[in-house]
Amino acid sequence: MDGINLAILIGGILFVTSIIATLISARLGAPLLLIFLIVGMLAGEQGLGGVQFGNPQVAFLIGSIALVIILFDGGMRTHPDRFRVALAPASMLATVGVVITCGIVGYAASWLFDLSLLQGLLLGAILSSTDAAAVFSIFQSQGVKIKDRVASTLEIESGSNDPMAVMLTLTLVGVLSEQANLDWTLISVFLVQALVGIAMGFLAGRIFVILCRKLPLNFAFIPLLAVASCVLMYAATNLLGGSGFLAVYLMGYIVGNAKLPQIINILRIHDGLAWISQISMFLMLGLLVVPSNLMHYLVPALLLAGVLIFIARPLAVLISLIPFRFPPKDQLFISWVGLRGAVPIILALFPWLAGIPNEDLYFNVAFVVVIVSLVLQGWSIVPVAKWLKLEVPPKVVPDQIMPLDGVSSNEVLEVLAYNVNHSSPLINGQWHDLQFKCPVQFIGVIRNGEWILAEKQPKFTDLDTIMVLTQIQYVDTVSDVLAKDAELSVTKHSDFFGDFILNGNISLGDLDAFYTIQFANLDRSQSLAAYIGERFHRRVVIGDQLKLDQLLLTVREVNNHGEATQVGIKSVTEPAQG
């Protein structure tokens, strides 16, 4: 009993320490996952805590469940627009890119560590996938918002390339343990994994949506049902020979975009669960590593990390994105944000579990490479994004969102709360002074803890909280008027998009009436949206930029067909930002 209590005490201390350490991470700009790894190592057998943990089976179990929850959460937060914009390039990176990375890193590993080519390729497969946990958490913690196409490509790639890495790793583990042959039949194995994973994920997502709409469950049980369902689907898909990770990610995508009244509560609970999963996984991996063992492989592992970051990843991105005409700076950023996180360390447990020789080499090298990736790439995401001018102004959001999940409605209804501060333009104004382009109902004001009803027509004062009711699709429109940072957001948008906004259907000839344009061979009757679409040869996204003579055109709004409906105009003499 005392041993159990001691284990619970140690676990509690580690979690509390990790959460408090996030304050240090925010101050230093360090990736949160790196902090969790360091806390785990400090608590390990050669650290201050002296905790001995060397069970790969338990580590693999915890890591797999944590990754399932993280991928399900990532899938729920992936908007359909992201798939329309980036599914093809992300799929190439998640398949062809993984194979290219595996080959280059594997060849380098065989030379650096004096391994056979198959052993080197196994290490290459372990390190070949980017980690959804690392990518998602760093973007969220750093508050980075970049161009939709780049962000969507990275997000979908990191959520869908694990199946390819898992298949390559399991295949090579089987070959090295003499359980399988390396031949063309492996392609059929991959296809089966992908097709079964897609089918199971789609089926599970649809069934879960139906259950949410039909079962009279208390709203508190719906997020728990989601957790249980995604874990169940992961195991069932694996047993049927499919990719459990792919199934879970697709299931999350279907659930997140089904317009369920309960989706806000599910997302809120899963946000916390995803962080708990990441903390648990990285603490456990930190405990599992023995720092002195890392020193045996440190120098060649650092060299291998250099090959991965500066050679293999850029080449994989360059080759995979050739058909999609990504601008060079977009490719450079995608190359640089190919972070490695928990997935390579979890995959490095496969040789350990299979009893393959040099199992400690795979695990320790993977650990060093992950540390280097988190430190070098993770720490520099924001500076690199700013240097490449890929950041776009973030949207303003409510201070609180309260879904009405118990109300039967064709559209999800939400109560939004907006805090008023002393610098807000709403000060001394009233509700009837405001203008909205969408249906919204004023509920009242919370002032000093008291609810002032809407019919009393209160004037807004400092420290008030404005309460409104609207449909979920109008949250952004309402926030543009009521959010405390709305005025600052307008300034940022003006700096980025320009002071003048034109409709995409305006013709180039009409534009020439306001600005002197050297048309050369341009068609004066062509619309601004058609001109931009023709220049990009693909769907345009918010933040896409190009030059028209001495004008910088920046796409500010797009429709469902990927056509520019609003374009920012700015007079410039420098080159376009791309």
C-alpha positions in Angstrom: 0.0 0.0 0.0 2.8 2.4 0.9 4.4 1.7 -2.5 1.2 2.6 -4.3 0.8 5.8 -2.3 4.4 6.7 -3.1 3.9 6.1 -6.8 0.8 8.3 -6.7 2.7 11.0 -4.8 5.6 11.0 -7.3 3.1 11.1 -10.3 1.3 14.1 -8.7 4.5 15.9 -8.1 5.7 15.4 -11.7 2.4 16.6 -13.1 2.3 19.7 -10.9 5.9 20.5 -11.6 5.4 20.1 -15.4 2.4 22.4 -15.4 4.1 25.1 -13.3 7.2 24.7 -15.6 5.0 25.8 -18.5 5.4 29.4 -17.1 9.1 29.1 -17.6 8.5 27.8 -21.1 6.3 30.8 -21.9 8.9 33.2 -20.6 11.8 31.6 -22.5 9.8 30.8 -25.6 10.8 27.1 -25.2 8.7 24.3 -26.6 6.5 22.9 -23.9 7.2 19.3 -24.9 10.9 19.9 -24.3 10.1 21.1 -20.8 8.1 17.9 -20.1 10.9 15.7 -21.3 13.5 17.5 -19.2 11.2 17.2 -16.1 10.9 13.5 -16.7 14.7 13.1 -17.1 15.3 15.0 -13.9 13.0 12.7 -12.1 14.6 9.6 -13.7 17.1 7.2 -12.2 20.1 9.4 -12.9 18.3 12.6 -12.1 17.3 14.3 -8.8 14.2 12.0 -8.3 16.0 8.7 -8.8 12.9 7.0 -10.2 13.7 3.8 -12.0 11.4 3.0 -14.9 12.5 0.6 -17.7 9.4 -1.2 -18.9 8.9 -0.7 -22.7 5.6 -2.5 -22.7 4.0 0.0 -20.2 5.7 2.9 -22.1 4.3 1.7 -25.4 0.8 1.3 -24.0 0.7 4.7 -22.4 2.3 6.3 -25.5 -0.2 4.7 -27.9 -3.3 5.8 -25.9 -1.9 9.3 -25.6 -1.2 9.5 -29.3 -4.8 8.3 -30.0 -6.3 11.1 -27.9 -3.9 13.7 -29.4 -4.7 12.7 -33.0 -8.5 12.6 -32.3 -8.3 16.1 -30.9 -6.3 17.3 -33.9 -8.8 15.8 -36.3 -11.7 17.5 -34.6 -10.0 20.9 -35.0 -9.3 20.4 -38.7 -11.7 22.4 -40.8 -12.9 21.1 -44.1 -11.4 24.1 -45.8 -8.0 22.8 -44.8 -8.6 19.5 -46.6 -9.7 21.4 -49.7 -6.6 23.5 -49.6 -3.9 21.1 -48.6 -5.1 17.4 -48.8 -3.0 16.6 -52.0 0.3 18.2 -50.9 0.0 16.9 -47.4 -0.8 13.4 -48.7 2.4 13.5 -50.8 4.5 14.6 -47.8 2.8 11.9 -45.6 3.7 9.1 -48.1 6.4 10.0 -50.6 8.1 12.4 -48.2 8.2 9.8 -45.5 9.8 7.3 -47.8 12.4 9.8 -49.1 13.3 10.8 -45.5 13.6 7.2 -44.5 15.9 6.4 -47.4 18.3 9.4 -46.9 18.4 9.1 -43.1 18.7 5.3 -43.2 21.7 5.4 -45.5 23.4 8.1 -43.4 22.6 6.1 -40.2 24.1 2.9 -41.6 27.4 4.8 -42.3 27.5 6.8 -39.0 26.7 3.8 -36.7 28.4 1.1 -38.8 25.0 -0.7 -39.3 23.8 -2.8 -42.1 21.6 -1.0 -44.7 18.4 -2.7 -43.3 19.3 -1.6 -39.8 20.0 1.9 -40.9 16.7 2.0 -42.8 14.9 0.9 -39.6 16.4 3.9 -37.8 15.4 6.0 -40.8 11.8 4.7 -40.6 11.6 5.5 -36.9 12.7 9.1 -37.5 10.7 9.6 -40.8 7.4 11.1 -39.5 6.7 14.5 -38.2 4.9 14.5 -34.9 1.3 15.9 -34.6 1.8 16.4 -30.9 4.9 18.6 -31.4 3.4 20.6 -34.3 0.0 21.2 -32.7 1.3 22.1 -29.3 4.0 24.5 -30.5 1.6 26.4 -32.8 -0.9 26.7 -30.0 1.5 27.6 -27.2 3.3 30.2 -29.3 0.1 31.7 -30.6 1.4 31.4 -34.2 -1.1 32.0 -37.1 0.4 31.5 -40.6 -0.9 31.3 -44.1 -3.7 28.8 -44.4 -2.1 26.7 -47.1 1.2 26.3 -45.1 -0.6 25.7 -41.8 -3.1 23.2 -43.3 -0.3 21.3 -45.1 1.7 20.9 -41.9 -1.3 20.0 -39.8 -2.7 17.4 -42.1 0.7 16.0 -42.9 1.7 15.6 -39.2 -1.7 14.0 -38.4 -1.6 11.5 -41.3 2.1 10.5 -41.8 2.3 8.3 -38.7 0.7 5.3 -40.5 3.4 5.3 -43.2 6.1 5.5 -40.5 4.5 2.8 -38.4 4.2 0.5 -41.5 7.8 1.0 -42.5 9.0 0.4 -39.0 6.9 -2.7 -38.4 8.0 -4.1 -41.8 11.7 -3.6 -41.2 11.4 -5.0 -37.7 9.7 -8.1 -39.2 12.5 -8.5 -41.8 15.3 -8.0 -39.2 13.6 -10.5 -36.9 13.2 -12.9 -39.9 9.4 -12.8 -39.7 8.8 -11.3 -43.2 10.3 -10.8 -46.6 11.2 -7.4 -48.1 9.3 -7.5 -51.4 6.6 -5.8 -53.4 3.8 -7.4 -51.4 4.5 -4.7 -48.8 2.7 -2.2 -51.0 -0.5 -4.2 -50.7 0.0 -4.3 -46.9 0.2 -0.5 -46.9 -2.9 -0.1 -49.1 -4.8 -2.4 -46.9 -3.8 -0.4 -43.8 -4.7 2.9 -45.5 -8.1 1.7 -46.9 -9.2 -0.1 -43.7 -8.1 2.8 -41.7 -10.1 5.3 -43.8 -13.2 3.0 -43.9 -13.2 2.4 -40.1 -12.5 6.1 -39.3 -15.4 7.2 -41.6 -17.8 4.6 -40.2 -16.9 5.3 -36.6 -17.3 9.0 -37.1 -20.7 8.7 -38.6 -21.9 6.3 -35.9 -20.6 8.6 -33.2 -22.5 11.6 -34.7 -25.7 9.5 -34.8 -25.3 8.4 -31.2 -24.8 12.0 -30.0 -28.0 13.0 -31.7 -30.1 10.1 -30.6 -28.9 9.1 -27.2 -30.4 11.1 -24.3 -27.0 11.2 -22.5 -26.1 13.9 -20.0 -23.7 16.4 -21.7 -21.0 15.4 -19.2 -20.9 11.9 -20.7 -20.6 12.9 -24.3 -16.8 13.8 -24.1 -16.2 10.6 -22.2 -18.0 8.6 -24.9 -15.8 10.3 -27.5 -12.6 9.2 -25.6 -13.9 5.7 -25.2 -15.0 5.5 -28.9 -11.6 6.8 -30.3 -9.6 4.3 -28.2 -12.0 1.5 -29.2 -11.8 2.4 -32.8 -7.9 2.5 -32.7 -7.7 -1.0 -31.3 -10.5 -2.5 -33.5 -8.9 -1.0 -36.7 -5.5 -2.4 -35.8 -7.0 -5.8 -35.2 -8.5 -5.7 -38.7 -5.1 -4.9 -40.2 -5.8 -1.2 -40.7 -4.0 1.9 -39.5 -5.5 2.8 -36.1 -3.9 6.3 -36.1 -5.4 7.2 -39.5 -8.8 5.9 -38.4 -8.8 8.0 -35.2 -7.7 11.1 -37.0 -10.4 10.8 -39.7 -13.0 10.0 -37.0 -12.1 13.1 -35.2 -12.4 15.1 -38.4 -15.9 13.8 -39.1 -17.0 14.4 -35.5 -15.5 17.9 -35.3 -17.3 19.1 -38.5 -20.7 17.5 -37.9 -22.2 20.7 -36.3 -23.1 18.8 -33.1 -24.5 20.9 -30.3 -22.2 19.1 -27.9 -19.0 19.8 -30.0 -17.8 22.8 -27.9 -18.0 20.7 -24.7 -16.2 17.8 -26.4 -13.5 20.2 -27.7 -13.0 21.7 -24.2 -12.7 18.4 -22.5 -10.4 17.0 -25.2 -8.2 20.1 -25.1 -7.4 19.2 -21.4 -7.1 15.5 -22.2 -4.7 16.2 -25.1 -2.5 18.2 -22.8 -2.6 15.5 -20.1 -1.7 13.0 -22.8 1.2 15.0 -24.0 2.5 15.6 -20.4 2.1 11.9 -19.5 3.8 10.7 -22.7 6.8 13.0 -22.5 7.2 12.6 -18.7 7.2 8.8 -19.2 9.7 9.0 -22.1 11.9 11.3 -20.0 11.8 8.7 -17.2 12.5 5.9 -19.6 15.8 7.3 -20.9 19.1 6.9 -19.1 21.2 10.0 -19.7 24.5 8.2 -19.5 23.5 5.8 -22.3 22.9 8.8 -24.6 26.5 9.8 -24.4 27.6 6.6 -26.1 25.8 7.7 -29.3 25.8 11.5 -28.8 28.2 12.6 -31.6 26.9 10.4 -34.5 23.3 11.1 -33.3 23.9 14.8 -33.5 25.3 14.3 -37.0 22.3 12.3 -38.0 20.0 15.0 -36.7 21.8 17.4 -38.9 21.3 15.1 -41.9 17.6 14.8 -41.1 17.0 18.6 -40.6 19.2 20.1 -43.2 19.3 17.5 -46.0 16.6 14.8 -45.8 13.6 16.9 -44.8 14.3 19.7 -47.3 14.8 17.2 -50.1 11.6 15.3 -49.2 9.6 18.6 -49.2 11.1 19.8 -52.4 10.4 16.6 -54.3 6.9 16.0 -52.8 5.7 19.5 -53.5 6.9 19.8 -57.1 3.4 19.3 -58.6 1.8 22.0 -56.4 3.9 25.1 -57.1 4.5 26.2 -53.6 6.5 29.4 -53.3 10.1 28.8 -52.2 9.6 30.5 -48.8 6.5 28.3 -48.1 8.6 25.2 -48.9 11.4 26.5 -46.7 9.1 26.9 -43.7 7.5 23.5 -44.2 11.0 22.0 -44.3 11.9 23.8 -41.1 8.8 22.8 -39.2 9.2 19.1 -39.7 9.5 18.6 -36.0 10.1 15.3 -34.4 8.4 14.5 -31.1 7.0 11.5 -29.2 6.2 9.3 -32.3 9.9 8.5 -33.1 10.6 7.6 -29.5 7.5 5.4 -29.4 8.5 3.7 -32.7 11.9 3.2 -31.3 10.3 0.9 -28.7 9.3 -1.6 -31.5 12.9 -3.0 -31.9 13.1 -3.2 -28.1 9.9 -5.1 -27.8 10.9 -7.4 -30.7 14.3 -8.2 -29.2 16.3 -7.0 -32.2 20.0 -6.5 -31.5 21.1 -2.9 -30.7 17.7 -2.0 -29.4 19.2 0.6 -27.1 20.8 2.3 -30.1 17.5 2.9 -31.8 15.9 4.3 -28.6 18.7 6.6 -27.6 19.5 7.9 -31.0 15.8 8.7 -31.5 15.7 10.5 -28.2 18.8 12.7 -29.1 17.3 13.6 -32.5 14.0 14.5 -30.9 15.7 16.8 -28.4 17.7 18.5 -31.1 14.6 19.0 -33.2 12.6 20.5 -30.4 15.4 22.8 -29.3 16.6 23.9 -32.8 13.4 23.9 -34.8 10.7 24.2 -32.1 12.4 27.2 -30.5 12.7 29.1 -33.8 9.2 28.7 -35.3 8.1 32.2 -34.5 11.3 34.0 -35.7 11.4 32.0 -38.9 7.7 32.6 -39.7 8.2 36.3 -39.2 11.4 36.3 -41.2 9.6 34.6 -44.1 6.6 36.9 -43.6 4.2 34.0 -43.4 2.3 35.3 -40.4 -1.2 36.6 -40.9 -3.2 38.6 -38.3 -5.1 36.4 -35.9 -8.9 36.5 -35.6 -10.4 38.2 -32.5 -12.4 35.8 -30.3 -14.9 36.0 -27.4 -13.6 35.9 -23.9 -16.0 33.1 -23.1 -18.1 30.7 -25.2 -21.0 28.8 -23.7 -22.8 26.4 -26.1 -26.5 25.6 -25.7 -26.0 21.9 -26.2 -29.2 21.0 -24.5 -31.3 23.0 -27.0 -32.6 21.2 -30.1 -31.7 23.5 -33.0 -30.8 23.1 -36.6 -27.8 25.3 -36.0 -25.5 25.2 -32.9 -26.4 28.2 -30.7 -23.8 29.8 -28.4 -23.8 32.4 -25.7 -20.8 34.7 -26.1 -19.2 36.9 -23.4 -17.0 39.9 -24.2 -15.1 41.9 -21.5 -15.0 45.7 -21.9 -11.9 47.5 -20.9 -11.1 51.2 -20.4 -9.6 51.6 -23.9 -12.6 49.9 -25.7 -14.5 52.0 -28.3 -17.6 50.5 -26.8 -17.3 52.6 -23.6 -20.4 54.8 -23.0 -22.1 53.3 -26.0 -25.3 51.3 -26.0 -26.4 48.2 -27.8 -28.6 50.1 -30.3 -25.5 52.1 -31.4 -23.9 48.9 -32.8 -24.5 47.5 -36.2 -24.2 43.8 -37.1 -24.3 41.9 -40.4 -25.7 38.8 -38.9 -28.5 37.7 -36.5 -27.4 38.3 -32.8 -29.5 38.8 -29.7 -28.3 41.0 -26.8 -28.9 39.3 -23.4 -27.5 42.0 -21.1 -24.5 43.1 -19.2 -22.8 41.6 -16.1 -21.6 44.5 -13.9 -20.1 43.9 -10.5 -21.6 40.5 -10.5 -25.1 41.7 -11.2 -27.0 41.0 -14.4 -28.4 44.1 -16.0 -31.2 43.1 -18.4 -31.1 44.1 -22.1 -34.4 46.1 -21.8 -32.8 48.5 -19.4 -30.5 49.6 -22.3 -27.4 50.0 -20.1 -24.4 52.1 -21.2 -21.2 50.0 -21.5 -18.6 50.8 -18.9 -15.1 49.6 -17.9 -15.1 46.0 -16.5 -18.5 45.2 -18.0 -19.1 41.8 -19.6 -21.4 41.9 -22.6 -23.6 38.8 -23.2 -25.0 37.9 -26.6 -26.6 34.9 -28.2 -25.9 33.9 -31.8 -25.3 30.9 -34.1 -21.9 29.3 -34.2 -21.1 30.4 -37.8 -21.5 34.1 -36.8 -19.0 34.1 -33.9 -16.3 35.7 -35.9 -18.6 38.4 -37.3 -19.9 39.3 -33.8 -16.3 39.3 -32.4 -15.2 41.8 -35.0 -17.6 44.3 -33.3 -17.5 43.4 -29.6 -14.1 41.9 -28.8 -11.8 44.1 -26.7 -9.0 43.6 -29.2 -11.2 44.3 -32.2 -9.7 47.8 -32.8 -6.2 46.6 -32.5 -7.0 43.7 -34.9 -8.3 46.3 -37.4 -4.9 48.1 -37.2 -3.0 44.8 -37.7 -5.2 43.8 -40.6 -4.7 47.3 -42.2 -0.9 46.9 -41.9 -1.0 43.4 -43.4 -3.8 43.7 -46.1 -3.6 47.4 -46.8 -6.0 50.2 -46.0 -8.2 49.6 -49.0 -10.4 46.5 -49.6 -11.9 45.7 -53.0 -14.3 43.1 -54.1 -12.8 40.2 -56.1 -15.3 40.8 -58.9 -14.0 44.2 -59.8 -12.3 44.3 -63.2 -8.7 45.3 -63.8 -10.0 48.1 -66.0 -12.1 49.5 -63.1 -9.0 49.2 -60.8 -7.1 51.3 -63.3 -9.6 54.1 -62.7 -8.2 54.4 -59.1 -4.6 53.4 -59.7 -2.3 53.9 -62.7 -1.4 50.4 -63.9 1.0 49.4 -66.7 -1.2 46.7 -68.2 1.2 45.3 -70.8 -0.6 42.1 -72.0 -3.2 42.0 -69.3 -6.9 41.7 -70.1 -8.7 44.8 -68.8 -12.0 43.0 -68.6 -10.6 40.2 -66.4 -11.8 40.3 -62.7 -9.3 40.7 -59.9 -10.3 37.3 -58.5 -9.7 35.6 -61.9 -6.3 37.4 -62.3 -5.2 36.1 -58.9 -6.5 32.6 -59.6 -4.7 32.5 -62.9 -1.4 33.6 -61.4 -1.5 31.0 -58.7 -2.8 28.1 -60.8 -4.6 26.7 -57.7 -7.0 27.5 -54.9 -6.0 30.8 -53.3 -6.0 31.2 -49.5 -6.2 34.2 -47.1 -2.7 35.8 -47.1 -1.7 34.9 -50.6 0.1 37.9 -52.2 1.3 39.0 -55.6 2.3 42.2 -57.3 0.3 44.0 -60.0 2.7 46.8 -61.3 3.2 48.9 -58.2 0.3 47.4 -56.2 0.6 44.6 -53.7 -2.6 42.5 -53.8 -3.3 40.4 -50.6 -6.2 38.0 -50.5 -8.4 38.8 -47.5 -11.4 36.6 -48.0 -12.2 33.6 -50.1 -15.3 31.6 -51.0 -15.9 27.9 -50.9 -14.5 27.5 -54.4 -11.2 29.0 -53.4 -11.8 32.3 -55.2 -10.8 35.7 -53.8 -13.9 37.6 -52.8 -12.1 40.5 -51.0 -8.6 41.7 -51.9 -6.4 44.2 -49.9 -4.6 46.8 -51.9 -1.3 48.5 -50.9 1.0 50.7 -53.0 4.6 49.3 -52.8 7.9 49.4 -54.4 9.4 46.4 -52.8 8.9 42.8 -54.1 5.7 41.0 -53.2 5.7 38.8 -50.1 4.5 35.7 -52.1 
